[in-house]
Amino acid sequence: MHWLLTESAIVDGADALISQVPGLLVSGACDCGCPSVDFFVEGLSATAMIVAEADGRSPEDAPVGVLLWARAGRLSGLEVYDLSDATTTSLPRPAALHPAFTISAP
């Protein structure tokens, strides 16, 4: 998640969320078998927003997308989704990811 927040953030100030990473607790997992998880956010009920997005390959060599979610200024979930018919069951390594959106200066 550190890599997502520093290398592929899509909102200003996402790096301020890095301090939360060591204290995250997984509160649930996706029912489909993918490696997506939700984090415990101390009962906050605000709408979640995407703070970082990346594409890459899973350890199974399947193309995947990765979204890091935050809710009310707290990290709330990590979503990993397949970009093909392959089935991903493992989290991709940061070295296998690249930012989904690259903004270049005009």
C-alpha positions in Angstrom: 0.0 0.0 0.0 2.9 2.3 0.6 3.8 2.0 -3.1 0.2 2.7 -4.1 0.1 5.9 -2.0 3.5 7.2 -3.1 3.6 6.1 -6.8 0.0 5.9 -8.1 -2.1 8.2 -6.0 -4.8 9.9 -7.9 -5.8 12.5 -5.2 -3.7 15.2 -3.6 -2.6 14.4 -0.1 -2.8 10.6 -0.4 0.7 10.3 1.0 -0.7 11.6 4.3 -2.5 8.2 4.6 0.9 6.2 4.8 1.0 6.5 8.6 -2.2 4.4 8.8 -0.7 1.4 7.0 1.0 -0.3 9.9 -2.2 -0.2 12.0 -4.6 -1.5 9.4 -6.8 -4.5 10.4 -8.6 -6.5 7.7 -12.3 -6.6 8.4 -13.5 -8.6 5.5 -12.7 -10.2 2.2 -14.4 -10.4 -1.1 -16.7 -13.4 -1.6 -15.5 -14.2 -5.1 -12.1 -15.5 -4.0 -10.1 -12.5 -5.3 -7.5 -11.0 -2.9 -9.6 -7.8 -2.3 -10.0 -6.8 1.4 -11.8 -4.2 3.5 -10.1 -2.5 6.4 -11.5 -1.7 9.8 -12.2 2.1 9.9 -13.4 2.5 13.4 -17.1 2.7 12.6 -16.8 5.6 10.1 -19.7 5.5 7.6 -18.6 8.2 5.1 -18.7 7.3 1.4 -15.4 5.7 0.3 -13.3 7.2 -2.5 -10.5 5.9 -4.6 -7.1 7.4 -3.6 -4.7 5.3 -5.7 -5.0 3.2 -8.9 -2.5 0.8 -10.5 -2.4 -1.9 -13.2 0.0 -4.8 -13.4 0.3 -8.5 -13.1 -0.5 -10.9 -10.2 1.8 -13.6 -9.0 -0.2 -16.0 -11.2 0.9 -13.7 -14.2 -2.7 -12.5 -14.8 -3.3 -8.8 -15.7 -4.9 -7.0 -12.7 -6.1 -3.6 -11.6 -5.6 -2.4 -8.1 -7.7 0.3 -6.3 -6.9 1.7 -2.8 -10.0 3.1 -1.1 -10.3 5.7 1.8 -13.3 6.7 3.8 -13.3 10.0 5.8 -9.6 10.3 5.7 -8.9 6.7 6.7 -7.8 3.8 4.5 -10.8 1.5 4.0 -10.1 -1.1 1.4 -7.7 -2.7 -1.2 -9.5 -4.0 -4.3 -7.7 -6.3 -6.8 -9.6 -7.2 -9.9 -8.9 -9.3 -12.9 -8.4 -7.6 -16.3 -8.8 -10.8 -18.2 -10.6 -14.2 -17.9 -7.8 -15.4 -15.6 -8.5 -15.8 -11.9 -6.3 -13.9 -9.4 -6.1 -15.2 -5.8 -2.9 -13.5 -4.7 -1.9 -9.8 -4.1 0.4 -8.4 -6.7 3.9 -7.3 -5.6 4.6 -3.5 -5.9 7.3 -4.2 -8.5 4.7 -5.8 -10.8 2.5 -2.6 -10.7 2.6 0.7 -12.5 0.3 3.8 -12.0 -2.9 3.4 -14.0 -2.9 7.1 -14.9 0.2 9.0 -15.9 -0.4 12.8 -16.1 2.2 14.6 -18.3 2.8 18.3 -18.5 1.6 20.0 -21.7 
